Every structure is written in C-alpha cells, then in structure tokens.
Amino acid sequence: MKLTIFSIFVIFCAYLYAAKAADGVYEIIDGDCNSALARDQVYHEHVHKTRLPLVSREAKSSWTGSQRIYCLKVLNDKDESKGATCKVTAGGVGSTNVTIEMNSAKNHGLEFDIQIYAR
C-alpha cells in the first residue's frame, strides 16, 4: 500500500515537473531584430541564478517606457539540455512594456541576456 501511494506521488510530481518545463521556450527573438540599432537599445539585463540541489530557479524581469518595443531578445546562455525556459507574460513587441518570466529545470541554474529595443 505504501509503495502504491509513493508511486502515485512520484508520477504526480513528474507530471507537475513536465508541465512546468513545457511552459515557455528556450529563448525569444521577436520583432524586427535584423534592423535593431544600438542607439535604440533601451534595456539590457543579464539574469543569472546558480543551481541549487533539488530546486528549480525562477526570475522575472520587467521594463516600462514611453517608446514602443520593436525588438525583444531573451537569449539563453545555458545549453538547451539544461531545461531553462522563458516566456513573455505581459506586453512585448508593439507595446511600451514587457514582463518576462524565466524558469530553470530542477538541479540547474538559469542565465539569460535580455535586450529590448524601442523607438
């Protein structure tokens, strides 16, 4: 009986872990980034969280301004096999604001380079 309950618990945890890992993408390059100019860069942040055993790491970054975003880059500095993901949760290209959430897989850290271009 204890083994059955433990097995169900392990399967449930694996399901939650897989659902969270599937929520987001490896990195984001959105908008007209081919014509992005250095003078239009309004925000740059390097987000880094080291790994902790048995823990997934989370980070959030936001920017608000008066100019419209035309290029958004959220570049993952870790290997794709490490399982870190990112997603835009508010605003984005065409808006004057953006909020980005980043998550790591358990036992791994996260490291993203965020660049926002607006005019």
Buried (B, 14 or more C-beta within 10 A) or exposed (E): EEEEEEEEEEEEEEEEBEEBBEEBEBBBEBBEBEEBEEEBBBBEBEBEBEBEEEEBBEBEBBBEBEEEBBBBBBBBBBEEEBBBBBBBEEBBBEBEBBBBBBBBBBBBBBBBBBBBBBE
